[in-house]
Amino acid sequence: MSDISGEISEGTYADETAAKDAAVQSEEVKSEEVLTEEILSEDVQSEDVQSEEVLSEDVLTEEVLSEDVLTEDVLTEDVLTEDVLTEEVLTEEVLSADSEIAEGQSELPSKLVVRRVRTSPVEVMPRGPRDRGLLYSLLDTARFISLGLVIGILLVVFVVQRNDVYGPSMEPNLHEKDAVFVEMISKYFIAPERGNIMTVNATGIPGYSKPEKIIKRVIGLPGETVTIKDGCVYINGVLLDEPYLADNVPTYINDSGVANGYDNITLGENEYYFMGDNRGASLDSRVLGPIPISRIKAHVIAKIYPFDDIGLL
């Protein structure tokens, strides 16, 4: 009996000990949970405090900015008010001055200040011509006259000239003592065309001994075959229409021309065949042969005399 009681007593003691240990562990767990809750509470409170401090700083910054804006607005209003007041004061003073002058007062107000503001550029009046003396005027006039003479000489020598017609070889279109204008520029840019009246330097060509240039009409062009037969002119075998000739004027060639082959000739490069309009009285390519372009001097463009027969050619 005692043995059983001892065993029960030992079992009871063990149970009590286990219960105490469980209670102690439970209290430790609760203590740890309490500590954890306190730590979390402190962290939350710390974050709330920091958030409140940040919000407080933002509020302070907004208040400072608001005060700055208000200060600028106040300053702007003060400046505008001062400008308006200044303009009003100036306007009142100017009106007062105008009224006093209108009333006949001779003295201006002692405190009146008139300020003129320039709103447009100053107009500078041109200087009048200076009198440089008689010598300067003479030299200036001589300079212009000399310039005009130089230009005139250049035009006459290199551009346009007046030529006179001698002999009847270009009748009925040009007569003895007619005056014509010739230009000397186009030959450098444009090749002579059939029907053009040109001046030719024939001096030195066999069969011509005069110093004067001859005036003839272009009949054949480089590379063409000119044929004269039965009183007519053919170009490459085709009869040439010549409306500038007088009615029923035939074209013939003398024996020397035939002997030289000028009655049926093919022109070379830069060679032209010339004849006068009065075929029976003209010394031209039928005797002189083809004319190289280097001997062509000018293009006759107009008749200027006699005055009753002025016109382009």
Backbone torsions as a table, in degrees:
resi	resn	phi	psi	omega
1	MET	NA	-41.9	176.9
2	SER	-64.9	-35.6	-179.6
3	ASP	-65.2	-43.8	179.1
4	ILE	-63.2	-41.8	179.5
5	SER	-63.7	-38.8	178.2
6	GLY	-63.4	-41.3	179.7
7	GLU	-64.1	-39.9	178.9
8	ILE	-65.2	-40.4	-179.8
9	SER	-63.4	-43.4	179.6
10	GLU	-65.1	-38.9	179.1
11	GLY	-65.1	-40.4	179.1
12	THR	-62.3	-42.8	-179.7
13	TYR	-62.4	-41.1	179.5
14	ALA	-64.1	-39.0	178.9
15	ASP	-64.3	-41.4	179.2
16	GLU	-63.2	-41.9	179.8
17	THR	-62.5	-43.2	179.9
18	ALA	-64.3	-38.7	179.3
19	ALA	-64.3	-40.8	179.3
20	LYS	-64.1	-43.2	-180.0
21	ASP	-62.4	-40.9	178.7
22	ALA	-62.9	-40.4	179.3
23	ALA	-63.5	-42.0	-179.8
24	VAL	-62.9	-44.1	180.0
25	GLN	-63.3	-39.3	178.4
26	SER	-62.3	-43.5	179.3
27	GLU	-63.0	-38.2	179.1
28	GLU	-64.6	-42.7	179.1
29	VAL	-61.3	-44.1	179.2
30	LYS	-62.0	-41.8	179.8
31	SER	-60.4	-43.4	179.2
32	GLU	-63.9	-40.2	179.2
33	GLU	-63.7	-39.2	179.4
34	VAL	-64.0	-43.8	179.5
35	LEU	-61.6	-42.8	179.8
36	THR	-61.4	-42.2	179.6
37	GLU	-64.4	-39.3	179.3
38	GLU	-64.5	-42.8	-179.4
39	ILE	-63.0	-45.0	179.0
40	LEU	-62.0	-39.8	179.1
41	SER	-62.7	-42.6	179.5
42	GLU	-64.2	-40.5	179.6
43	ASP	-63.3	-42.3	179.1
44	VAL	-63.2	-43.4	179.5
45	GLN	-62.9	-40.5	179.9
46	SER	-62.8	-43.1	178.9
47	GLU	-64.3	-39.9	178.3
48	ASP	-62.2	-41.2	-179.5
49	VAL	-63.2	-44.9	-179.7
50	GLN	-62.4	-42.2	179.6
51	SER	-61.8	-41.4	178.8
52	GLU	-64.6	-38.0	178.9
53	GLU	-64.7	-42.6	179.4
54	VAL	-62.2	-45.1	178.5
55	LEU	-61.5	-38.5	179.4
56	SER	-63.3	-43.1	178.5
57	GLU	-63.1	-42.5	178.4
58	ASP	-60.5	-41.7	179.5
59	VAL	-63.4	-42.1	179.2
60	LEU	-63.8	-42.0	179.8
61	THR	-62.0	-44.0	178.8
62	GLU	-62.3	-39.2	179.5
63	GLU	-65.3	-40.5	179.4
64	VAL	-63.7	-46.3	179.4
65	LEU	-61.3	-41.9	179.1
66	SER	-61.4	-41.9	179.4
67	GLU	-64.7	-39.0	179.0
68	ASP	-64.1	-44.8	179.9
69	VAL	-61.5	-44.1	178.8
70	LEU	-61.2	-40.0	-179.9
71	THR	-63.4	-44.4	179.5
72	GLU	-63.3	-42.7	179.4
73	ASP	-60.8	-42.2	-179.6
74	VAL	-63.9	-42.9	179.6
75	LEU	-63.3	-43.2	179.6
76	THR	-61.6	-44.3	178.9
77	GLU	-62.9	-38.8	179.0
78	ASP	-64.0	-43.8	-179.0
79	VAL	-64.5	-44.5	178.6
80	LEU	-61.9	-40.2	179.4
81	THR	-63.6	-42.3	179.4
82	GLU	-64.3	-41.2	178.9
83	ASP	-62.4	-45.2	-179.9
84	VAL	-61.8	-44.1	179.7
85	LEU	-62.9	-40.5	179.7
86	THR	-62.9	-45.1	178.9
87	GLU	-62.6	-40.4	178.9
88	GLU	-64.0	-40.7	-179.8
89	VAL	-65.0	-46.3	179.3
90	LEU	-61.6	-42.0	179.6
91	THR	-62.5	-44.2	179.3
92	GLU	-63.1	-39.9	-179.9
93	GLU	-66.6	-42.3	179.8
94	VAL	-64.6	-43.0	178.5
95	LEU	-63.1	-39.8	179.0
96	SER	-63.2	-42.7	179.4
97	ALA	-63.7	-43.8	179.6
98	ASP	-61.1	-40.3	-179.0
99	SER	-67.5	-37.6	-180.0
100	GLU	-68.6	-39.0	178.0
101	ILE	-66.7	-39.2	178.9
102	ALA	-63.5	-32.0	-179.9
103	GLU	-79.1	-3.5	175.2
104	GLY	97.6	9.4	179.7
105	GLN	-74.0	138.4	-175.8
106	SER	-90.2	-20.4	-176.9
107	GLU	-105.4	138.0	175.5
108	LEU	-82.2	155.8	177.0
109	PRO	-59.0	139.4	-175.2
110	SER	-68.6	-26.6	-176.8
111	LYS	-99.2	5.5	-178.2
112	LEU	-76.1	128.4	177.3
113	VAL	-119.6	116.3	-179.3
114	VAL	-105.5	121.8	179.2
115	ARG	-114.6	127.5	179.2
116	ARG	-102.5	127.6	-179.8
117	VAL	-110.4	123.9	-179.5
118	ARG	-82.5	121.1	-177.9
119	THR	-110.1	-5.9	-180.0
120	SER	-135.6	154.2	-179.2
121	PRO	-63.5	150.0	-179.4
122	VAL	-72.9	130.2	177.7
123	GLU	-85.0	118.4	-179.6
124	VAL	-93.1	119.9	-179.9
125	MET	-71.9	133.0	178.6
126	PRO	-64.8	146.7	179.0
127	ARG	-72.6	140.2	177.2
128	GLY	-74.3	159.4	179.9
129	PRO	-61.1	135.4	179.2
130	ARG	-88.2	143.8	177.7
131	ASP	-79.4	104.4	-175.9
132	ARG	-96.1	6.4	174.5
133	GLY	96.4	165.7	-176.4
134	LEU	-67.2	-39.6	-177.8
135	LEU	-62.1	-43.3	179.2
136	TYR	-62.9	-41.8	179.2
137	SER	-61.5	-42.1	179.4
138	LEU	-65.3	-43.6	179.3
139	LEU	-64.0	-39.8	179.5
140	ASP	-64.7	-42.6	177.9
141	THR	-63.7	-42.3	179.2
142	ALA	-63.8	-35.4	179.6
143	ARG	-64.0	-44.6	179.8
144	PHE	-67.5	-38.2	178.5
145	ILE	-64.8	-41.7	179.6
146	SER	-63.9	-41.4	178.5
147	LEU	-61.7	-42.6	178.3
148	GLY	-63.3	-39.6	178.6
149	LEU	-65.4	-42.3	179.9
150	VAL	-62.0	-45.9	179.1
151	ILE	-61.6	-41.9	179.1
152	GLY	-63.3	-42.0	179.5
153	ILE	-64.1	-43.5	179.1
154	LEU	-61.7	-41.0	178.5
155	LEU	-63.2	-43.1	-176.5
156	VAL	-69.5	-38.9	-175.0
157	VAL	-79.9	-38.1	-171.0
158	PHE	-114.7	-11.9	-174.3
159	VAL	-120.5	-67.6	-174.3
160	VAL	-128.6	135.8	177.2
161	GLN	-133.1	159.9	172.9
162	ARG	-103.2	125.5	177.5
163	ASN	-120.1	150.6	175.9
164	ASP	-106.7	150.0	-178.4
165	VAL	-99.0	130.8	175.9
166	TYR	-121.0	131.8	177.6
167	GLY	90.7	167.4	-174.4
168	PRO	-98.4	13.6	-169.7
169	SER	-67.2	-18.1	-178.4
170	MET	-109.4	13.4	175.3
171	GLU	-67.5	145.5	13.1
172	PRO	-94.7	10.4	-175.5
173	ASN	-91.3	-33.5	175.7
174	LEU	-131.1	139.3	-176.6
175	HIS	-121.7	169.3	176.2
176	GLU	-53.6	132.7	177.2
177	LYS	71.8	9.2	170.8
178	ASP	-68.1	151.0	176.1
179	ALA	-113.8	136.9	-178.0
180	VAL	-131.9	156.6	171.1
181	PHE	-99.4	135.5	175.7
182	VAL	-124.6	145.6	175.9
183	GLU	-116.2	145.7	-171.2
184	MET	-118.3	16.9	-176.8
185	ILE	-100.1	-42.0	-171.5
186	SER	-61.8	-26.4	-177.6
187	LYS	-64.1	-21.1	179.2
188	TYR	-83.1	-13.9	-176.1
189	PHE	-121.7	-29.0	-175.9
190	ILE	-127.6	129.7	178.4
191	ALA	-70.4	144.0	177.2
192	PRO	-56.5	145.1	-180.0
193	GLU	-111.1	158.1	178.6
194	ARG	-61.8	133.8	-179.3
195	GLY	97.2	-16.5	176.4
196	ASN	-65.1	141.2	171.8
197	ILE	-95.0	124.7	-175.2
198	MET	-126.5	157.5	169.6
199	THR	-98.9	138.7	-174.3
200	VAL	-128.5	135.2	173.8
201	ASN	-87.7	97.6	-175.8
202	ALA	-96.1	0.5	-179.0
203	THR	-60.4	128.8	-179.8
204	GLY	97.7	-13.9	176.9
205	ILE	-77.4	133.2	178.5
206	PRO	-54.5	127.6	-178.8
207	GLY	103.9	-8.6	179.1
208	TYR	-132.2	124.8	-174.8
209	SER	-121.1	2.0	-177.2
210	LYS	-86.8	155.0	179.7
211	PRO	-82.4	-19.1	-175.9
212	GLU	-74.4	152.2	172.5
213	LYS	-74.3	154.3	177.4
214	ILE	-103.7	149.4	177.5
215	ILE	-112.2	115.5	-177.0
216	LYS	-138.9	171.2	-179.5
217	ARG	-107.0	141.9	178.9
218	VAL	-73.3	126.5	178.9
219	ILE	-111.9	-50.0	-178.1
220	GLY	-116.1	144.5	-177.7
221	LEU	-108.1	163.6	-178.4
222	PRO	-54.1	135.2	179.1
223	GLY	86.7	-10.5	-179.6
224	GLU	-87.8	157.3	175.6
225	THR	-106.2	119.6	-178.5
226	VAL	-101.6	126.4	-179.5
227	THR	-127.2	132.3	177.3
228	ILE	-118.2	118.9	178.7
229	LYS	-158.9	146.9	178.1
230	ASP	56.3	32.4	176.9
231	GLY	77.6	10.5	-179.2
232	CYS	-127.4	165.2	-180.0
233	VAL	-114.5	134.1	178.7
234	TYR	-123.3	138.6	175.6
235	ILE	-114.5	114.7	-176.5
236	ASN	54.2	37.7	177.3
237	GLY	84.2	0.2	-179.1
238	VAL	-107.8	132.1	-179.6
239	LEU	-60.4	130.2	-178.2
240	LEU	-86.5	127.1	176.0
241	ASP	-83.4	124.0	-176.5
242	GLU	-126.7	81.6	-177.1
243	PRO	-71.1	-14.4	-178.8
244	TYR	-78.7	-9.6	179.0
245	LEU	-82.5	152.9	172.8
246	ALA	-67.7	161.1	-178.2
247	ASP	-62.1	139.6	173.1
248	ASN	58.4	35.9	176.2
249	VAL	-96.8	113.6	179.8
250	PRO	-83.9	162.5	177.5
251	THR	-117.7	118.5	179.2
252	TYR	-125.1	165.6	178.3
253	ILE	-132.2	139.8	-177.1
254	ASN	-78.3	176.8	-174.6
255	ASP	-65.5	-35.7	-179.4
256	SER	-66.2	-36.5	178.0
257	GLY	-66.8	-40.5	177.9
258	VAL	-64.4	-42.2	-179.6
259	ALA	-61.3	-33.5	179.5
260	ASN	-84.7	-3.3	178.0
261	GLY	81.4	17.5	-177.8
262	TYR	-79.9	-5.2	178.4
263	ASP	-82.9	-18.0	177.9
264	ASN	-150.5	93.3	-170.5
265	ILE	-136.3	139.5	173.8
266	THR	-98.7	122.7	-175.2
267	LEU	-74.8	142.1	177.2
268	GLY	-84.7	-175.8	178.4
269	GLU	-64.4	133.6	179.3
270	ASN	63.2	27.6	175.3
271	GLU	-114.7	143.3	-178.4
272	TYR	-130.9	150.2	178.2
273	TYR	-108.0	121.7	-177.4
274	PHE	-113.1	145.6	170.3
275	MET	-146.0	153.8	174.8
276	GLY	-84.2	159.0	-179.2
277	ASP	-72.9	-28.1	176.5
278	ASN	-94.2	86.5	-167.6
279	ARG	-62.3	-29.8	-178.0
280	GLY	-78.9	-10.5	-176.5
281	ALA	-129.2	24.3	-174.6
282	SER	-116.3	132.9	172.7
283	LEU	-98.2	107.2	-171.6
284	ASP	-143.9	-152.8	-175.0
285	SER	-64.5	-16.0	176.3
286	ARG	-67.0	-21.1	176.7
287	VAL	-114.0	-40.0	-174.5
288	LEU	-86.8	-18.0	-178.5
289	GLY	85.7	-176.1	-179.9
290	PRO	-60.3	146.8	-179.0
291	ILE	-107.3	122.2	176.4
292	PRO	-70.2	153.3	-176.5
293	ILE	-63.1	-24.4	179.9
294	SER	-65.6	-20.2	179.4
295	ARG	-92.2	-7.0	176.9
296	ILE	-79.3	125.7	-172.3
297	LYS	-106.6	-37.9	-174.6
298	ALA	-157.8	162.3	178.0
299	HIS	-108.2	122.6	179.1
300	VAL	-76.9	122.1	-173.4
301	ILE	-111.8	-23.9	-176.4
302	ALA	-160.2	150.0	170.9
303	LYS	-96.8	127.6	-176.9
304	ILE	-114.1	-5.1	177.0
305	TYR	-155.1	137.4	6.0
306	PRO	-71.3	157.4	-172.7
307	PHE	-65.2	-26.4	-179.3
308	ASP	-82.9	0.5	-179.4
309	ASP	-132.1	31.3	179.9
310	ILE	-72.6	138.9	177.6
311	GLY	176.5	168.0	178.3
312	LEU	-79.0	151.7	-179.4
313	LEU	-115.8	NA	NA
